[in-house]
């Protein structure tokens, strides 16, 4: 007989019993950017070399996780109610001290995420 296990508390949920599926999708988000002539003609080689250097010792999973990660969980009714009451109740992991790939700084250096004063109404 097929059973599910609640990813919140570990209780078994037999097939046919009420359970909930929780999907979490985390993506890097940047504001819309207007690309002007200065961004097109600027030399980005040093920034690209720096980014490649910071990525060379990282696995493909680490690189992918810095941009997008999806999770899917089964919850029992009790854990579903607890999640709805406080969906952001999680414990932040301590920094491992490893230098993370600074994709944010690189993309911002290209103009992504910056408010372009030439387009004040574009937010």
C-alpha positions in Angstrom: 0.0 0.0 0.0 1.3 3.4 -1.0 1.9 5.8 1.8 3.3 9.3 2.0 5.3 10.8 4.8 4.8 14.4 6.0 7.9 16.4 5.3 7.1 18.6 8.3 6.6 16.1 11.2 7.3 12.7 9.6 3.9 11.1 10.3 2.8 8.6 7.7 -0.1 9.7 5.5 -1.8 6.6 3.9 -3.0 6.8 0.3 -6.4 8.4 0.1 -6.0 10.5 3.3 -5.9 14.2 3.1 -2.5 15.6 2.5 -1.1 18.9 1.0 1.6 19.5 -1.5 3.8 22.5 -0.9 5.9 23.9 -3.8 8.5 26.5 -3.2 10.2 28.2 -6.1 13.1 30.5 -5.4 14.6 32.6 -8.2 17.1 35.5 -8.4 15.1 38.6 -9.2 16.2 41.7 -10.9 14.4 44.8 -12.0 13.7 45.4 -15.7 16.6 47.1 -17.4 16.7 49.5 -20.2 20.0 48.9 -22.1 21.5 52.0 -23.5 24.4 52.6 -25.9 26.9 53.0 -23.0 26.2 49.5 -21.8 26.5 48.1 -25.3 29.8 49.6 -26.1 31.4 49.2 -22.6 34.2 46.6 -22.3 32.9 43.9 -19.9 36.0 41.6 -20.3 37.4 42.2 -16.8 34.0 41.6 -15.1 33.5 38.4 -17.1 37.0 37.1 -16.2 36.3 37.9 -12.5 33.0 36.1 -12.6 34.6 33.0 -14.4 37.4 33.0 -11.8 34.8 33.0 -8.9 32.9 30.1 -10.6 35.8 27.8 -11.5 35.8 25.9 -8.2 32.0 25.6 -7.9 29.9 22.7 -8.9 27.1 23.1 -11.4 24.6 22.5 -8.6 26.1 25.4 -6.6 25.9 27.6 -9.6 22.3 26.7 -10.4 21.2 27.1 -6.8 22.5 30.7 -6.8 20.0 31.5 -9.5 17.1 29.1 -9.0 16.0 26.4 -6.6 12.6 24.5 -6.4 11.3 22.4 -3.5 8.3 20.2 -3.2 6.9 18.8 0.1 4.0 16.7 1.3 2.4 18.0 4.5 -0.2 16.5 6.8 -3.2 18.7 7.7 -1.6 19.8 11.0 1.7 20.9 9.3 -0.3 22.6 6.6 -2.1 24.7 9.2 1.2 25.5 10.9 2.8 26.5 7.6 -0.1 28.8 6.7 0.2 30.5 10.1 3.9 31.3 9.6 5.3 30.3 6.2 8.6 32.0 6.8 9.4 30.2 10.0 12.8 28.8 9.1 16.2 28.7 10.7 18.9 30.5 8.7 22.0 28.4 8.2 25.2 29.7 9.5 27.6 31.1 6.9 30.2 28.4 6.1 32.8 31.0 5.4 33.1 30.0 1.7 33.0 32.8 -0.7 29.8 32.8 -2.6 29.6 33.6 -6.2 28.6 37.2 -6.3 26.3 37.0 -9.3 24.4 40.0 -7.8 27.4 42.3 -7.9 28.3 41.2 -11.5 24.7 41.8 -12.8 24.5 45.1 -11.0 27.8 46.1 -12.6 26.1 45.5 -16.0 23.2 47.7 -14.9 20.7 45.1 -13.8 18.9 46.1 -10.6 19.9 49.7 -10.8 17.3 52.4 -11.1 18.1 54.1 -14.4 17.6 57.8 -14.0 17.0 58.2 -17.7 13.8 56.4 -17.2 12.3 57.6 -13.8 8.8 56.2 -14.5 10.1 52.7 -15.2 10.2 50.8 -11.9 
